[in-house]
Amino acid sequence: MSEMITRQQVTSGETIHVRTDPTACIGSHPNCRLFIDSLTIAGEKLDKNIVAIDGGEDVTKADSATAAASVIRLSITPGSINPTISITLGVLIKSNVRTKIEEKVSSILQASATDMKIKLGNSNKKQEYKTDEAWGIMIDLSNLELYPISAKAFSISIEPTELMGVSKDGMRYHIISIDGLTTSQGSLPVCCAASTDKGVAKIGYIAAA
């Protein structure tokens, strides 16, 4: 299994890419998984509905929801001022929640505003099985706040799927893809696959000053 984030990417300021399977967070297997325990988009807080399993944990002992969203794709391109960020999330929501998010985002963008916030909660700690035979993080997204670079650059799509089935009350797994984001946070904790020793990825310079 190839490492997700390399030391070269971090030390040379290259774009950081994280990619997981859309349903990787729900099983006991050696594949990478990255999920967050809370998520708020444009003031709409999503419930914790996913029974996500941290790396090395026993899926048969899971008895409650632990995540609001699974991170399926993440791209962070460092910038001299702020980074450019794209993120794809998997969430278990009803169609009326999707509508609420779309309406709130639309009203903000129609006013050409960029004060819309996407707030991530705590991310899991056992994301990747390292070559030193221990689970550790790929990247710590805990309490990260994202916002649009500009109304023009920003885009969001929310698509329903049948990946985890459909509940009687209409809840289903949706894929939320968001582009044109940035953050005022200047760095993020990261870890390559060689060991569980943590490093820091510089993603914005003026932002961190």
WOVENLIN-V208470 format. One record per pair of residues at least 6 apart in sequence whose C-alpha atoms are under 6 Angstrom apart, sorted by the first residue. I is the first residue (numbers start at 1). GAP is how many residues later the second one is. Records with the same first field share a line. If there is no record, write none. Layout:
I->GAP ; GAP
This chain:
3->190
5->187
6->186
10->191
15->61 ; 62
16->59 ; 60
17->57 ; 58
18->55 ; 56
19->53 ; 54
20->52
22->50
24->9
25->8 ; 27 ; 28
26->26 ; 27
27->32
28->30 ; 31
32->95 ; 96
33->94
34->37 ; 93
35->34 ; 35 ; 36 ; 88 ; 89
36->31 ; 33 ; 85 ; 86 ; 87
37->30 ; 31 ; 84 ; 85
38->30 ; 83
39->6 ; 7 ; 80 ; 81
40->78 ; 79
41->77
42->74 ; 75
47->21
48->19 ; 20
49->16 ; 19 ; 43
50->15 ; 17
51->13 ; 14 ; 15
52->14 ; 15
54->72
55->71 ; 72
69->21 ; 22
70->19 ; 20
71->18
72->16 ; 17
73->14 ; 15
74->12 ; 13
75->10 ; 11
76->8 ; 9
77->6 ; 7
78->125 ; 126
79->125
80->124 ; 125
81->123 ; 124 ; 125 ; 126
82->122 ; 125
83->99 ; 120 ; 121
84->97 ; 98
85->96 ; 97
86->92 ; 93
87->91
88->88 ; 89
89->86 ; 87
90->84 ; 85
91->82 ; 83
92->80 ; 81
93->78 ; 79
94->76 ; 77
109->42
112->39
114->34 ; 36
116->31
117->29 ; 30
118->27 ; 28
119->26
120->23 ; 24
121->21 ; 22
122->20 ; 21
123->18 ; 19
125->12
126->9 ; 10 ; 11
127->9 ; 10
128->7 ; 8
129->6
130->63 ; 64 ; 65
131->63
132->63
136->60
137->54
138->52 ; 53
139->50 ; 51
140->49
146->36 ; 37
147->34 ; 35
148->6 ; 32 ; 33
149->31 ; 32 ; 33
153->27
154->25 ; 26
155->23 ; 24
156->21 ; 22
157->19 ; 20
158->17 ; 18
159->15 ; 16
160->14
161->12 ; 13
166->6
184->23
186->17 ; 18 ; 21 ; 22
187->14 ; 15 ; 16
188->12 ; 13
189->10 ; 11
190->8 ; 9 ; 10
191->7 ; 8
